[in-house]
Amino acid sequence: MKNRILELLKFDRESYISGEEICRILGVSRTAVWKHIQVLRDEGYKILSMPSKGYCLTAIPDRLYPEEIMSGLLTKSLGRDVRYFEIVDSTNNKAKELAGFKGLSHEAGLTAAEGMLVIAEEQTGGRGRLGRSWHAPYGKGIWMSVLLRPQVCLEIVYQMTMITAVAVMRAVREVCGIAPEIKWPNDLQYEGKKLCGILTEMSAEADRVNYIVVGIGINTASAGDLIPPQITHQMTSLSEITGKPVSRVKLVQEVLQELEACYDSWLAGGFPELLEEWKSHCNSLNRQVAVKTLHEVYTGWSMDVNSDGALLLKLDNGEIKKFVSGDVS
Ligand code: BTN
């Protein structure tokens, strides 16, 4: 009911709608309408009320509420079930918890369906690749995880990370009008500074995937207050780049739409085209680079990325070495 009242208020943002009309359209009492209006106000919606005119919505809070994300969202399954948290340890952890353990509770019908979105204003234990932490302060970015249940073999799951980088790159270009680059394996960068990180995790049995959780972190607010000072020089944010605030809701919607388009195309065998798009935006290829793994640093010429997403490096001694993880600089 609250969401239906919100829809009526949004229908014509400039003018008032009377309480009586809301009651008539939705078939509820004046008291019920008033209570829902109070809840919306508590959530941060600015709603004017005048005894003779009724209610008028004047401002929508900068929050990633499910009803805002789902309003006008053009997807079939991604983001059709939104689990919103103000504060959570990690949206990836939460998505895995809701996905069920090893697929068992899935069979018992207790688990979340493909497309579920977990999103939070803040993460207290945000995780990055290679066991690193991910700084995710309140309201300063998009911290989201999408649950997927593709029926694919394990070997190609890694491709999902590359596809996600393409989807986020397209979404940022569409909403913010800038063209970020992809740094292998899956960071989005702008002028050499990191804007977005992707952490893909999976649960699988010997020959089948139970689920994949695609975790995406996009820095939207200004870098000054977003990032611990010791790493400011490596990180940036969308508002720092564009000089304007970013509609996080719009960007989440666009990411979901692009991700669904890329995912559907991947399932239909479209990976070669997506890989070409990935490569055309990648700033880590055809150059002299250093690849830092957990134990060593290798230097050489970054020749290509294969269909597993592995980086092929021609070492200074002529040997060709394949990397599936690491940091390239
Ligand atoms: C990286 O660049 O190392 C990957 C960072 C991924 C961060 C996102 S934020 C949402 C999701 N939840 C997490 O705990 N991590 C990912």
py3Dmol code that shows the C-alpha trace and the ligand (Angstrom):
import py3Dmol

protein = """\
ATOM      1  CA  MET A   1       0.000   0.000   0.000  1.00  0.00           C
ATOM      2  CA  LYS A   2       2.830   2.378   0.912  1.00  0.00           C
ATOM      3  CA  ASN A   3       4.357   1.877  -2.530  1.00  0.00           C
ATOM      4  CA  ARG A   4       1.058   2.473  -4.282  1.00  0.00           C
ATOM      5  CA  ILE A   5       0.640   5.757  -2.396  1.00  0.00           C
ATOM      6  CA  LEU A   6       4.178   6.678  -3.417  1.00  0.00           C
ATOM      7  CA  GLU A   7       3.341   5.921  -7.063  1.00  0.00           C
ATOM      8  CA  LEU A   8       0.301   8.230  -6.877  1.00  0.00           C
ATOM      9  CA  LEU A   9       2.429  11.006  -5.333  1.00  0.00           C
ATOM     10  CA  LYS A  10       5.073  10.553  -8.030  1.00  0.00           C
ATOM     11  CA  PHE A  11       2.532  10.617 -10.857  1.00  0.00           C
ATOM     12  CA  ASP A  12       2.398  14.398 -10.838  1.00  0.00           C
ATOM     13  CA  ARG A  13       5.248  15.801  -8.765  1.00  0.00           C
ATOM     14  CA  GLU A  14       4.162  19.422  -9.288  1.00  0.00           C
ATOM     15  CA  SER A  15       0.673  19.216  -7.877  1.00  0.00           C
ATOM     16  CA  TYR A  16      -1.232  18.102  -4.811  1.00  0.00           C
ATOM     17  CA  ILE A  17      -3.398  15.014  -4.606  1.00  0.00           C
ATOM     18  CA  SER A  18      -6.120  15.010  -1.988  1.00  0.00           C
ATOM     19  CA  GLY A  19      -6.268  12.408   0.756  1.00  0.00           C
ATOM     20  CA  GLU A  20      -9.821  11.713  -0.339  1.00  0.00           C
ATOM     21  CA  GLU A  21      -8.726  10.871  -3.868  1.00  0.00           C
ATOM     22  CA  ILE A  22      -5.971   8.549  -2.624  1.00  0.00           C
ATOM     23  CA  CYS A  23      -8.562   6.783  -0.447  1.00  0.00           C
ATOM     24  CA  ARG A  24     -10.947   6.453  -3.380  1.00  0.00           C
ATOM     25  CA  ILE A  25      -8.329   5.125  -5.838  1.00  0.00           C
ATOM     26  CA  LEU A  26      -6.749   2.671  -3.412  1.00  0.00           C
ATOM     27  CA  GLY A  27      -9.838   1.800  -1.374  1.00  0.00           C
ATOM     28  CA  VAL A  28      -8.301   2.577   2.037  1.00  0.00           C
ATOM     29  CA  SER A  29      -9.184   4.796   4.983  1.00  0.00           C
ATOM     30  CA  ARG A  30      -7.867   8.336   5.558  1.00  0.00           C
ATOM     31  CA  THR A  31      -6.086   7.111   8.695  1.00  0.00           C
ATOM     32  CA  ALA A  32      -4.300   4.390   6.731  1.00  0.00           C
ATOM     33  CA  VAL A  33      -3.162   6.929   4.119  1.00  0.00           C
ATOM     34  CA  TRP A  34      -1.903   9.267   6.818  1.00  0.00           C
ATOM     35  CA  LYS A  35       0.055   6.433   8.505  1.00  0.00           C
ATOM     36  CA  HIS A  36       1.743   5.453   5.234  1.00  0.00           C
ATOM     37  CA  ILE A  37       2.595   9.101   4.529  1.00  0.00           C
ATOM     38  CA  GLN A  38       4.285   9.249   7.941  1.00  0.00           C
ATOM     39  CA  VAL A  39       6.327   6.129   7.144  1.00  0.00           C
ATOM     40  CA  LEU A  40       7.397   7.637   3.815  1.00  0.00           C
ATOM     41  CA  ARG A  41       8.448  10.833   5.598  1.00  0.00           C
ATOM     42  CA  ASP A  42      10.456   8.783   8.085  1.00  0.00           C
ATOM     43  CA  GLU A  43      12.207   7.160   5.114  1.00  0.00           C
ATOM     44  CA  GLY A  44      13.240  10.610   3.901  1.00  0.00           C
ATOM     45  CA  TYR A  45      10.561  11.470   1.316  1.00  0.00           C
ATOM     46  CA  LYS A  46       9.627  15.156   1.593  1.00  0.00           C
ATOM     47  CA  ILE A  47       5.836  15.336   1.427  1.00  0.00           C
ATOM     48  CA  LEU A  48       3.997  18.617   1.927  1.00  0.00           C
ATOM     49  CA  SER A  49       0.457  18.506   3.239  1.00  0.00           C
ATOM     50  CA  MET A  50      -2.191  21.203   3.127  1.00  0.00           C
ATOM     51  CA  PRO A  51      -5.624  20.655   4.647  1.00  0.00           C
ATOM     52  CA  SER A  52      -7.468  22.037   1.634  1.00  0.00           C
ATOM     53  CA  LYS A  53      -5.287  20.470  -1.081  1.00  0.00           C
ATOM     54  CA  GLY A  54      -3.867  17.183   0.175  1.00  0.00           C
ATOM     55  CA  TYR A  55      -0.322  15.865  -0.328  1.00  0.00           C
ATOM     56  CA  CYS A  56       2.540  16.824  -2.628  1.00  0.00           C
ATOM     57  CA  LEU A  57       5.861  14.969  -3.026  1.00  0.00           C
ATOM     58  CA  THR A  58       8.720  17.473  -3.248  1.00  0.00           C
ATOM     59  CA  ALA A  59      11.869  15.383  -2.758  1.00  0.00           C
ATOM     60  CA  ILE A  60      12.983  11.772  -2.986  1.00  0.00           C
ATOM     61  CA  PRO A  61      15.774  10.685  -0.615  1.00  0.00           C
ATOM     62  CA  ASP A  62      19.149   9.597  -1.978  1.00  0.00           C
ATOM     63  CA  ARG A  63      18.628   6.008  -0.870  1.00  0.00           C
ATOM     64  CA  LEU A  64      18.723   2.744  -2.775  1.00  0.00           C
ATOM     65  CA  TYR A  65      15.232   1.689  -1.705  1.00  0.00           C
ATOM     66  CA  PRO A  66      13.808  -1.339  -3.563  1.00  0.00           C
ATOM     67  CA  GLU A  67      10.744   0.622  -4.707  1.00  0.00           C
ATOM     68  CA  GLU A  68      12.977   3.273  -6.306  1.00  0.00           C
ATOM     69  CA  ILE A  69      15.188   0.681  -8.034  1.00  0.00           C
ATOM     70  CA  MET A  70      12.210  -1.299  -9.290  1.00  0.00           C
ATOM     71  CA  SER A  71      10.286   1.725 -10.506  1.00  0.00           C
ATOM     72  CA  GLY A  72      10.800   1.794 -14.278  1.00  0.00           C
ATOM     73  CA  LEU A  73      13.335  -1.066 -14.229  1.00  0.00           C
ATOM     74  CA  LEU A  74      13.400  -2.769 -17.640  1.00  0.00           C
ATOM     75  CA  THR A  75      14.611  -6.268 -16.753  1.00  0.00           C
ATOM     76  CA  LYS A  76      12.991  -9.701 -16.817  1.00  0.00           C
ATOM     77  CA  SER A  77      14.712 -11.242 -13.811  1.00  0.00           C
ATOM     78  CA  LEU A  78      17.646  -9.192 -12.557  1.00  0.00           C
ATOM     79  CA  GLY A  79      16.598  -6.952  -9.681  1.00  0.00           C
ATOM     80  CA  ARG A  80      13.036  -8.271  -9.532  1.00  0.00           C
ATOM     81  CA  ASP A  81      13.722  -9.312  -5.926  1.00  0.00           C
ATOM     82  CA  VAL A  82      15.630  -6.594  -4.094  1.00  0.00           C
ATOM     83  CA  ARG A  83      16.998  -7.137  -0.582  1.00  0.00           C
ATOM     84  CA  TYR A  84      17.921  -3.753   0.828  1.00  0.00           C
ATOM     85  CA  PHE A  85      20.115  -3.189   3.877  1.00  0.00           C
ATOM     86  CA  GLU A  86      21.238   0.068   5.375  1.00  0.00           C
ATOM     87  CA  ILE A  87      24.288  -1.624   6.845  1.00  0.00           C
ATOM     88  CA  VAL A  88      25.540  -5.130   6.161  1.00  0.00           C
ATOM     89  CA  ASP A  89      28.940  -6.816   6.489  1.00  0.00           C
ATOM     90  CA  SER A  90      29.166  -7.636   2.787  1.00  0.00           C
ATOM     91  CA  THR A  91      26.443  -7.839   0.141  1.00  0.00           C
ATOM     92  CA  ASN A  92      28.279 -10.850  -1.338  1.00  0.00           C
ATOM     93  CA  ASN A  93      28.110 -12.638   2.023  1.00  0.00           C
ATOM     94  CA  LYS A  94      24.427 -11.816   2.356  1.00  0.00           C
ATOM     95  CA  ALA A  95      23.663 -12.966  -1.203  1.00  0.00           C
ATOM     96  CA  LYS A  96      25.456 -16.276  -0.575  1.00  0.00           C
ATOM     97  CA  GLU A  97      23.539 -16.751   2.665  1.00  0.00           C
ATOM     98  CA  LEU A  98      20.234 -16.136   0.877  1.00  0.00           C
ATOM     99  CA  ALA A  99      21.236 -18.375  -2.028  1.00  0.00           C
ATOM    100  CA  GLY A 100      21.362 -21.379   0.272  1.00  0.00           C
ATOM    101  CA  PHE A 101      24.074 -23.786   1.265  1.00  0.00           C
ATOM    102  CA  LYS A 102      25.514 -25.917  -1.526  1.00  0.00           C
ATOM    103  CA  GLY A 103      22.212 -25.826  -3.342  1.00  0.00           C
ATOM    104  CA  LEU A 104      20.553 -28.085  -0.777  1.00  0.00           C
ATOM    105  CA  SER A 105      18.026 -25.637   0.505  1.00  0.00           C
ATOM    106  CA  HIS A 106      17.395 -24.638  -3.108  1.00  0.00           C
ATOM    107  CA  GLU A 107      15.904 -28.062  -3.640  1.00  0.00           C
ATOM    108  CA  ALA A 108      13.837 -27.591  -0.513  1.00  0.00           C
ATOM    109  CA  GLY A 109      12.537 -24.374  -2.045  1.00  0.00           C
ATOM    110  CA  LEU A 110      14.075 -22.188   0.625  1.00  0.00           C
ATOM    111  CA  THR A 111      16.462 -20.146  -1.421  1.00  0.00           C
ATOM    112  CA  ALA A 112      16.484 -16.988  -3.455  1.00  0.00           C
ATOM    113  CA  ALA A 113      15.838 -17.135  -7.169  1.00  0.00           C
ATOM    114  CA  GLU A 114      18.098 -16.047 -10.005  1.00  0.00           C
ATOM    115  CA  GLY A 115      18.282 -12.297 -10.333  1.00  0.00           C
ATOM    116  CA  MET A 116      18.012 -11.431  -6.642  1.00  0.00           C
ATOM    117  CA  LEU A 117      19.781  -8.169  -5.894  1.00  0.00           C
ATOM    118  CA  VAL A 118      21.349  -7.506  -2.497  1.00  0.00           C
ATOM    119  CA  ILE A 119      22.190  -3.853  -2.032  1.00  0.00           C
ATOM    120  CA  ALA A 120      23.377  -1.786   0.916  1.00  0.00           C
ATOM    121  CA  GLU A 121      24.141   1.806   1.842  1.00  0.00           C
ATOM    122  CA  GLU A 122      27.213   0.658   3.768  1.00  0.00           C
ATOM    123  CA  GLN A 123      29.315  -2.465   4.167  1.00  0.00           C
ATOM    124  CA  THR A 124      31.255  -2.998   7.361  1.00  0.00           C
ATOM    125  CA  GLY A 125      33.219  -5.957   5.984  1.00  0.00           C
ATOM    126  CA  GLY A 126      33.277  -5.323   2.239  1.00  0.00           C
ATOM    127  CA  ARG A 127      35.549  -7.775   0.455  1.00  0.00           C
ATOM    128  CA  GLY A 128      37.751  -7.365  -2.605  1.00  0.00           C
ATOM    129  CA  ARG A 129      39.759  -9.735  -4.754  1.00  0.00           C
ATOM    130  CA  LEU A 130      42.747 -11.652  -3.402  1.00  0.00           C
ATOM    131  CA  GLY A 131      41.449 -11.472   0.162  1.00  0.00           C
ATOM    132  CA  ARG A 132      41.602  -7.689   0.332  1.00  0.00           C
ATOM    133  CA  SER A 133      39.046  -5.500   2.040  1.00  0.00           C
ATOM    134  CA  TRP A 134      36.827  -3.042   0.183  1.00  0.00           C
ATOM    135  CA  HIS A 135      36.030   0.332   1.711  1.00  0.00           C
ATOM    136  CA  ALA A 136      32.267   0.932   1.384  1.00  0.00           C
ATOM    137  CA  PRO A 137      31.060   3.893   3.470  1.00  0.00           C
ATOM    138  CA  TYR A 138      27.425   4.909   3.930  1.00  0.00           C
ATOM    139  CA  GLY A 139      25.769   6.344   0.816  1.00  0.00           C
ATOM    140  CA  LYS A 140      29.058   6.998  -0.990  1.00  0.00           C
ATOM    141  CA  GLY A 141      28.785   4.317  -3.613  1.00  0.00           C
ATOM    142  CA  ILE A 142      26.885   1.395  -5.008  1.00  0.00           C
ATOM    143  CA  TRP A 143      27.566  -1.814  -3.124  1.00  0.00           C
ATOM    144  CA  MET A 144      25.552  -4.537  -4.774  1.00  0.00           C
ATOM    145  CA  SER A 145      25.516  -8.281  -5.448  1.00  0.00           C
ATOM    146  CA  VAL A 146      23.455 -10.180  -8.006  1.00  0.00           C
ATOM    147  CA  LEU A 147      22.618 -13.871  -7.702  1.00  0.00           C
ATOM    148  CA  LEU A 148      22.798 -15.928 -10.899  1.00  0.00           C
ATOM    149  CA  ARG A 149      22.094 -19.595 -11.458  1.00  0.00           C
ATOM    150  CA  PRO A 150      23.419 -20.393 -14.931  1.00  0.00           C
ATOM    151  CA  GLN A 151      23.472 -23.978 -16.136  1.00  0.00           C
ATOM    152  CA  VAL A 152      27.018 -23.806 -17.437  1.00  0.00           C
ATOM    153  CA  CYS A 153      30.201 -25.774 -16.887  1.00  0.00           C
ATOM    154  CA  LEU A 154      32.597 -24.537 -14.240  1.00  0.00           C
ATOM    155  CA  GLU A 155      35.392 -23.661 -16.667  1.00  0.00           C
ATOM    156  CA  ILE A 156      33.523 -20.728 -18.167  1.00  0.00           C
ATOM    157  CA  VAL A 157      32.247 -19.134 -14.965  1.00  0.00           C
ATOM    158  CA  TYR A 158      35.245 -16.800 -14.961  1.00  0.00           C
ATOM    159  CA  GLN A 159      33.860 -15.218 -18.122  1.00  0.00           C
ATOM    160  CA  MET A 160      31.014 -13.809 -16.034  1.00  0.00           C
ATOM    161  CA  THR A 161      33.430 -11.395 -14.362  1.00  0.00           C
ATOM    162  CA  MET A 162      34.551 -10.048 -17.723  1.00  0.00           C
ATOM    163  CA  ILE A 163      30.965  -9.730 -18.871  1.00  0.00           C
ATOM    164  CA  THR A 164      30.127  -7.800 -15.717  1.00  0.00           C
ATOM    165  CA  ALA A 165      32.961  -5.366 -16.423  1.00  0.00           C
ATOM    166  CA  VAL A 166      31.508  -4.770 -19.896  1.00  0.00           C
ATOM    167  CA  ALA A 167      28.015  -4.257 -18.459  1.00  0.00           C
ATOM    168  CA  VAL A 168      29.176  -1.765 -15.802  1.00  0.00           C
ATOM    169  CA  MET A 169      31.325   0.062 -18.350  1.00  0.00           C
ATOM    170  CA  ARG A 170      28.307   0.456 -20.654  1.00  0.00           C
ATOM    171  CA  ALA A 171      26.080   1.586 -17.763  1.00  0.00           C
ATOM    172  CA  VAL A 172      28.550   4.225 -16.538  1.00  0.00           C
ATOM    173  CA  ARG A 173      28.947   5.499 -20.111  1.00  0.00           C
ATOM    174  CA  GLU A 174      25.174   5.742 -20.525  1.00  0.00           C
ATOM    175  CA  VAL A 175      24.353   7.389 -17.177  1.00  0.00           C
ATOM    176  CA  CYS A 176      27.445   9.563 -16.626  1.00  0.00           C
ATOM    177  CA  GLY A 177      28.647  10.189 -20.181  1.00  0.00           C
ATOM    178  CA  ILE A 178      32.228   9.075 -19.504  1.00  0.00           C
ATOM    179  CA  ALA A 179      34.071   6.077 -20.921  1.00  0.00           C
ATOM    180  CA  PRO A 180      35.934   4.124 -18.248  1.00  0.00           C
ATOM    181  CA  GLU A 181      38.633   1.644 -19.198  1.00  0.00           C
ATOM    182  CA  ILE A 182      38.865  -1.955 -18.082  1.00  0.00           C
ATOM    183  CA  LYS A 183      42.015  -3.002 -16.286  1.00  0.00           C
ATOM    184  CA  TRP A 184      42.668  -6.739 -16.303  1.00  0.00           C
ATOM    185  CA  PRO A 185      41.120  -8.693 -14.806  1.00  0.00           C
ATOM    186  CA  ASN A 186      38.069  -6.602 -14.046  1.00  0.00           C
ATOM    187  CA  ASP A 187      38.629  -3.181 -12.513  1.00  0.00           C
ATOM    188  CA  LEU A 188      37.077  -0.140 -14.107  1.00  0.00           C
ATOM    189  CA  GLN A 189      39.446   2.776 -14.216  1.00  0.00           C
ATOM    190  CA  TYR A 190      39.330   6.377 -15.301  1.00  0.00           C
ATOM    191  CA  GLU A 191      42.583   8.133 -16.123  1.00  0.00           C
ATOM    192  CA  GLY A 192      44.494   5.448 -14.257  1.00  0.00           C
ATOM    193  CA  LYS A 193      42.423   5.554 -11.073  1.00  0.00           C
ATOM    194  CA  LYS A 194      40.057   2.844  -9.926  1.00  0.00           C
ATOM    195  CA  LEU A 195      36.359   3.539 -10.089  1.00  0.00           C
ATOM    196  CA  CYS A 196      34.809   0.107  -9.702  1.00  0.00           C
ATOM    197  CA  GLY A 197      35.768  -3.371  -8.540  1.00  0.00           C
ATOM    198  CA  ILE A 198      34.071  -6.682  -9.216  1.00  0.00           C
ATOM    199  CA  LEU A 199      34.181  -9.785  -7.036  1.00  0.00           C
ATOM    200  CA  THR A 200      32.621 -12.926  -8.496  1.00  0.00           C
ATOM    201  CA  GLU A 201      32.107 -15.880  -6.190  1.00  0.00           C
ATOM    202  CA  MET A 202      30.552 -19.233  -6.872  1.00  0.00           C
ATOM    203  CA  SER A 203      29.226 -22.349  -5.225  1.00  0.00           C
ATOM    204  CA  ALA A 204      29.612 -25.496  -7.269  1.00  0.00           C
ATOM    205  CA  GLU A 205      29.690 -29.244  -7.144  1.00  0.00           C
ATOM    206  CA  ALA A 206      31.933 -31.441  -9.259  1.00  0.00           C
ATOM    207  CA  ASP A 207      30.229 -30.663 -12.525  1.00  0.00           C
ATOM    208  CA  ARG A 208      27.544 -28.129 -11.866  1.00  0.00           C
ATOM    209  CA  VAL A 209      27.225 -24.573 -10.696  1.00  0.00           C
ATOM    210  CA  ASN A 210      24.856 -24.021  -7.815  1.00  0.00           C
ATOM    211  CA  TYR A 211      25.060 -20.283  -8.083  1.00  0.00           C
ATOM    212  CA  ILE A 212      27.269 -17.332  -8.893  1.00  0.00           C
ATOM    213  CA  VAL A 213      27.267 -14.122  -6.881  1.00  0.00           C
ATOM    214  CA  VAL A 214      28.483 -11.133  -8.845  1.00  0.00           C
ATOM    215  CA  GLY A 215      29.542  -8.364  -6.455  1.00  0.00           C
ATOM    216  CA  ILE A 216      29.977  -4.865  -7.805  1.00  0.00           C
ATOM    217  CA  GLY A 217      31.354  -1.847  -5.981  1.00  0.00           C
ATOM    218  CA  ILE A 218      31.177   1.544  -7.722  1.00  0.00           C
ATOM    219  CA  ASN A 219      32.503   4.685  -6.042  1.00  0.00           C
ATOM    220  CA  THR A 220      29.998   7.447  -6.701  1.00  0.00           C
ATOM    221  CA  ALA A 221      30.689  10.157  -4.112  1.00  0.00           C
ATOM    222  CA  SER A 222      33.674  12.416  -3.963  1.00  0.00           C
ATOM    223  CA  ALA A 223      36.939  10.658  -3.373  1.00  0.00           C
ATOM    224  CA  GLY A 224      38.056  13.001  -0.600  1.00  0.00           C
ATOM    225  CA  ASP A 225      35.683  11.590   1.959  1.00  0.00           C
ATOM    226  CA  LEU A 226      35.289   8.196   0.335  1.00  0.00           C
ATOM    227  CA  ILE A 227      38.734   6.784   0.439  1.00  0.00           C
ATOM    228  CA  PRO A 228      41.285   6.340   3.191  1.00  0.00           C
ATOM    229  CA  PRO A 229      43.997   8.969   2.556  1.00  0.00           C
ATOM    230  CA  GLN A 230      46.767   6.425   1.952  1.00  0.00           C
ATOM    231  CA  ILE A 231      45.064   5.112  -1.207  1.00  0.00           C
ATOM    232  CA  THR A 232      43.382   8.298  -2.541  1.00  0.00           C
ATOM    233  CA  HIS A 233      45.899   8.544  -5.335  1.00  0.00           C
ATOM    234  CA  GLN A 234      44.787   5.150  -6.692  1.00  0.00           C
ATOM    235  CA  MET A 235      41.024   5.622  -6.451  1.00  0.00           C
ATOM    236  CA  THR A 236      38.454   7.948  -7.913  1.00  0.00           C
ATOM    237  CA  SER A 237      34.679   8.339  -7.979  1.00  0.00           C
ATOM    238  CA  LEU A 238      32.045   9.307 -10.504  1.00  0.00           C
ATOM    239  CA  SER A 239      31.240  12.653  -8.916  1.00  0.00           C
ATOM    240  CA  GLU A 240      34.930  13.521  -8.778  1.00  0.00           C
ATOM    241  CA  ILE A 241      35.262  12.752 -12.505  1.00  0.00           C
ATOM    242  CA  THR A 242      32.087  14.442 -13.721  1.00  0.00           C
ATOM    243  CA  GLY A 243      31.907  17.240 -11.140  1.00  0.00           C
ATOM    244  CA  LYS A 244      28.247  16.372 -10.631  1.00  0.00           C
ATOM    245  CA  PRO A 245      26.288  14.215  -8.219  1.00  0.00           C
ATOM    246  CA  VAL A 246      25.286  10.844  -9.658  1.00  0.00           C
ATOM    247  CA  SER A 247      21.845   9.281  -9.409  1.00  0.00           C
ATOM    248  CA  ARG A 248      22.756   5.992  -7.760  1.00  0.00           C
ATOM    249  CA  VAL A 249      19.286   4.580  -8.409  1.00  0.00           C
ATOM    250  CA  LYS A 250      19.532   5.316 -12.138  1.00  0.00           C
ATOM    251  CA  LEU A 251      22.985   3.773 -12.306  1.00  0.00           C
ATOM    252  CA  VAL A 252      21.872   0.617 -10.479  1.00  0.00           C
ATOM    253  CA  GLN A 253      18.966   0.265 -12.920  1.00  0.00           C
ATOM    254  CA  GLU A 254      21.265   0.685 -15.907  1.00  0.00           C
ATOM    255  CA  VAL A 255      23.803  -1.798 -14.497  1.00  0.00           C
ATOM    256  CA  LEU A 256      21.027  -4.362 -14.012  1.00  0.00           C
ATOM    257  CA  GLN A 257      19.687  -3.792 -17.520  1.00  0.00           C
ATOM    258  CA  GLU A 258      23.100  -4.046 -19.175  1.00  0.00           C
ATOM    259  CA  LEU A 259      24.072  -7.012 -17.027  1.00  0.00           C
ATOM    260  CA  GLU A 260      20.929  -8.858 -18.013  1.00  0.00           C
ATOM    261  CA  ALA A 261      21.528  -8.104 -21.707  1.00  0.00           C
ATOM    262  CA  CYS A 262      25.148  -9.337 -21.462  1.00  0.00           C
ATOM    263  CA  TYR A 263      24.167 -12.390 -19.395  1.00  0.00           C
ATOM    264  CA  ASP A 264      21.456 -13.435 -21.859  1.00  0.00           C
ATOM    265  CA  SER A 265      23.844 -12.997 -24.750  1.00  0.00           C
ATOM    266  CA  TRP A 266      26.519 -15.038 -22.893  1.00  0.00           C
ATOM    267  CA  LEU A 267      24.048 -17.877 -22.256  1.00  0.00           C
ATOM    268  CA  ALA A 268      23.142 -17.810 -25.953  1.00  0.00           C
ATOM    269  CA  GLY A 269      26.808 -18.261 -26.959  1.00  0.00           C
ATOM    270  CA  GLY A 270      27.678 -14.604 -27.468  1.00  0.00           C
ATOM    271  CA  PHE A 271      30.909 -14.602 -25.454  1.00  0.00           C
ATOM    272  CA  PRO A 272      33.234 -13.977 -28.445  1.00  0.00           C
ATOM    273  CA  GLU A 273      31.546 -10.626 -29.171  1.00  0.00           C
ATOM    274  CA  LEU A 274      31.540  -9.669 -25.485  1.00  0.00           C
ATOM    275  CA  LEU A 275      35.223 -10.559 -25.242  1.00  0.00           C
ATOM    276  CA  GLU A 276      35.960  -8.324 -28.239  1.00  0.00           C
ATOM    277  CA  GLU A 277      34.108  -5.476 -26.524  1.00  0.00           C
ATOM    278  CA  TRP A 278      36.034  -6.188 -23.304  1.00  0.00           C
ATOM    279  CA  LYS A 279      39.342  -6.097 -25.193  1.00  0.00           C
ATOM    280  CA  SER A 280      38.493  -2.907 -27.043  1.00  0.00           C
ATOM    281  CA  HIS A 281      38.117  -1.121 -23.679  1.00  0.00           C
ATOM    282  CA  CYS A 282      40.981  -2.848 -21.911  1.00  0.00           C
ATOM    283  CA  ASN A 283      44.012  -0.744 -21.013  1.00  0.00           C
ATOM    284  CA  SER A 284      46.235  -3.672 -19.983  1.00  0.00           C
ATOM    285  CA  LEU A 285      46.920  -5.224 -23.386  1.00  0.00           C
ATOM    286  CA  ASN A 286      49.749  -4.829 -25.905  1.00  0.00           C
ATOM    287  CA  ARG A 287      52.145  -3.143 -23.551  1.00  0.00           C
ATOM    288  CA  GLN A 288      55.030  -3.803 -21.213  1.00  0.00           C
ATOM    289  CA  VAL A 289      53.574  -4.631 -17.798  1.00  0.00           C
ATOM    290  CA  ALA A 290      54.343  -6.104 -14.414  1.00  0.00           C
ATOM    291  CA  VAL A 291      51.996  -8.798 -13.074  1.00  0.00           C
ATOM    292  CA  LYS A 292      52.065  -9.194  -9.331  1.00  0.00           C
ATOM    293  CA  THR A 293      50.806 -12.531  -8.016  1.00  0.00           C
ATOM    294  CA  LEU A 294      50.597 -13.545  -4.362  1.00  0.00           C
ATOM    295  CA  HIS A 295      54.253 -14.608  -4.328  1.00  0.00           C
ATOM    296  CA  GLU A 296      56.053 -13.064  -7.296  1.00  0.00           C
ATOM    297  CA  VAL A 297      56.231 -10.244  -9.805  1.00  0.00           C
ATOM    298  CA  TYR A 298      56.623 -11.047 -13.519  1.00  0.00           C
ATOM    299  CA  THR A 299      57.418  -8.522 -16.207  1.00  0.00           C
ATOM    300  CA  GLY A 300      56.797  -8.849 -19.916  1.00  0.00           C
ATOM    301  CA  TRP A 301      54.593  -7.960 -22.877  1.00  0.00           C
ATOM    302  CA  SER A 302      50.830  -8.427 -22.340  1.00  0.00           C
ATOM    303  CA  MET A 303      49.946 -10.216 -25.583  1.00  0.00           C
ATOM    304  CA  ASP A 304      46.310 -11.138 -25.190  1.00  0.00           C
ATOM    305  CA  VAL A 305      43.548 -12.430 -22.968  1.00  0.00           C
ATOM    306  CA  ASN A 306      42.175 -15.883 -23.769  1.00  0.00           C
ATOM    307  CA  SER A 307      38.565 -16.978 -23.556  1.00  0.00           C
ATOM    308  CA  ASP A 308      39.012 -17.987 -19.908  1.00  0.00           C
ATOM    309  CA  GLY A 309      39.973 -14.417 -19.131  1.00  0.00           C
ATOM    310  CA  ALA A 310      43.573 -15.449 -18.515  1.00  0.00           C
ATOM    311  CA  LEU A 311      46.239 -12.886 -19.345  1.00  0.00           C
ATOM    312  CA  LEU A 312      48.971 -14.140 -21.699  1.00  0.00           C
ATOM    313  CA  LEU A 313      52.280 -12.538 -20.885  1.00  0.00           C
ATOM    314  CA  LYS A 314      55.392 -12.909 -23.007  1.00  0.00           C
ATOM    315  CA  LEU A 315      58.106 -12.844 -20.359  1.00  0.00           C
ATOM    316  CA  ASP A 316      61.359 -11.022 -20.932  1.00  0.00           C
ATOM    317  CA  ASN A 317      63.020 -14.441 -21.522  1.00  0.00           C
ATOM    318  CA  GLY A 318      60.586 -15.233 -24.364  1.00  0.00           C
ATOM    319  CA  GLU A 319      58.465 -17.737 -22.417  1.00  0.00           C
ATOM    320  CA  ILE A 320      54.666 -17.248 -22.574  1.00  0.00           C
ATOM    321  CA  LYS A 321      52.998 -17.390 -19.178  1.00  0.00           C
ATOM    322  CA  LYS A 322      49.290 -17.537 -18.404  1.00  0.00           C
ATOM    323  CA  PHE A 323      47.823 -15.679 -15.409  1.00  0.00           C
ATOM    324  CA  VAL A 324      44.365 -16.264 -14.030  1.00  0.00           C
ATOM    325  CA  SER A 325      44.725 -13.800 -11.177  1.00  0.00           C
ATOM    326  CA  GLY A 326      47.039 -11.047 -10.076  1.00  0.00           C
ATOM    327  CA  ASP A 327      47.502  -7.317 -10.317  1.00  0.00           C
ATOM    328  CA  VAL A 328      48.779  -5.690 -13.444  1.00  0.00           C
ATOM    329  CA  SER A 329      50.601  -2.370 -13.520  1.00  0.00           C
TER     330      SER A 329
END
"""
ligand_1 = """\
16
BTN
C 38.083 -5.673 -6.031
O 38.338 -4.761 -6.812
O 38.976 -6.192 -5.363
C 36.671 -6.172 -5.933
C 35.824 -5.282 -5.065
C 34.370 -5.736 -4.996
C 33.556 -4.909 -4.034
C 32.109 -5.273 -4.049
S 31.115 -4.139 -3.151
C 29.750 -5.219 -3.276
C 30.260 -6.619 -3.110
N 30.336 -6.994 -1.711
C 31.577 -7.191 -1.298
O 31.915 -7.511 -0.137
N 32.432 -6.990 -2.313
C 31.743 -6.650 -3.527
"""
view = py3Dmol.view(width=600, height=400)
view.addModel(protein, "pdb")
view.setStyle({"model": 0}, {"cartoon": {"style": "trace"}})
view.addModel(ligand_1, "xyz")
view.setStyle({"model": 1}, {"stick": {}})
view.zoomTo()
view.show()
